[in-house]
Amino acid sequence: MNKEDFNEGLLGFLDASPTPFHATYNMSMMLENAGFICLDETNTWKLEEGKKYYVTRNDSSVIAFTYPKTSNYTMIGCHTDSPNLKLKPNPVIKEHGVVKFGVEPYGGVLLNPWFDRDLSLAGKVSYLNAKDEIKETLIDVRKPIAIIPSLAIHLDSKANEERSVNKQTDISPILTSNEDFEFEAFLRWQLEQNEIRDVKEIYASELSLYTTQKASFVGLRDDFIASARLDNLLSCYVGLLAICSVDGDTPMLLVASDHEEVGSASSSGAAGSFLENTLKRMYPDYDDYMKMIRTSMMISADNAHAVHPNYADKHDKNHSPYINKGSVIKVNANQRYASNTTSISRFMNVAKSLGEPYQQFVTRSDMGCGSTIGPITATRLGLETLDVGLPTYAMHSIRELAGTEDAYSLYKIFIGWK
């Protein structure tokens, strides 16, 4: 696969994955096409050496693995969720001549860029069917149905100096001026678009707003990729293509977990048991399991802060990654990242042997440092772990920016790992 095909596929994956549920579904379909066999956690597993498998949890996290039944696994960890605005359970607000949705910020959302955007809605809905069975399905409205209009500068003369955003009152998107709107009727109509008509009652939903602006190449020479959810679907895509590119005799595992942006503390998050449960079913003998753990390595792939050309003083000048200059090794003395001498050396060795560039990032000592699934996984399982990332501008904005060179470079490192 060349870089152009890789990046075109990335854009399609980003556009087709407005929520973790959709990302997990799309990853599952790509794994199926690559010969991976679907497993069910509620059934007994009968794994065969040389075959490839995948399993999902909560429809929002996925683990894929080859099964050569050897040690020395290369594990790639990433997350399917991104900061966004989620609908509250009873979201409809009717006031001042319009219908609005009540929303709750999910994760560390950069809120200002959400104003004046064409927004749509996607997620998961559960319902009771005509046979009194509880069913779940994904929906994606696709068309723009909502917008959060800015307050005009005439009504806020200091908007460009000190405007703040109140999470309860300022970010409710408007849907319509027709006050006859009913949320359940709207959801039923969406289910009908999915050919689901035997709905007795709608029980619950997990729905998120997203921008309808497509992912695109930007720059005089298509230098950049601009899109929503680059953090962290960019890493999901790199890891997915890597594991789909190896045969069943190459020990590799991909785990894409939900809820990283809110701390990973869930049954489908990295702090939960999903990965550990899966590994122990792969290696039911404890000695074999521990040998695999201590000879394998987890590469936690999450986006890294590229030095912003307009705010360069926000970076440590000796650790300021550039876009399109290679993957970023992330280091933190207080273990906000799990990289250590052993894991860093192995990554450097592989990258150099392939002629692929790499950079290093350490946050300024007088600024806080984010974290990843890396320290969580290392702590829970005892895996040697490295934190790497792809340099990005505007992280946690509704539209982020990455380079067209870096993801393909990391992909080559993953498939060239020995």
Buried (B, 14 or more C-beta within 10 A) or exposed (E): EEBEEBBEBBBBBBBBBBBBBBBBBBBBEBBEEBEBBEBEEEEEEEBEEEBBBBBBBBBBBBBBBBBBBBBBBBBBBBBBBBBBBBBEEEBBBEEEEBBBBBBBBBBEBBBEBBBEBEBBBBBBBBBBBEEEEEBBBBBBBEEBBBBBEBEEEEEEEEEEEEBEBEEEEBBBBBBEEEEEBEBEEBBBEBBEEEEBEEBEEBEEBBBBBBBBBEBBBEBEEEBBBBBBBBBBBBBBBBBBBBBBBBEBEBBBBBBBBBBBBBEBEBBBBBBBEBBBBBBEBBBEEEEBBEBBBEEBBBBBBBBBBBBEEEEEEEBBEEBBBBBBBBBBBBBBEEBBBBBBEEBBEBBEEBBEEEEBBBBBBBBEEEEEBBBBBBBBBBEBBEBBBBBBBBBBBBBBBBBBBBBBBBBBBBBBBBBBBE
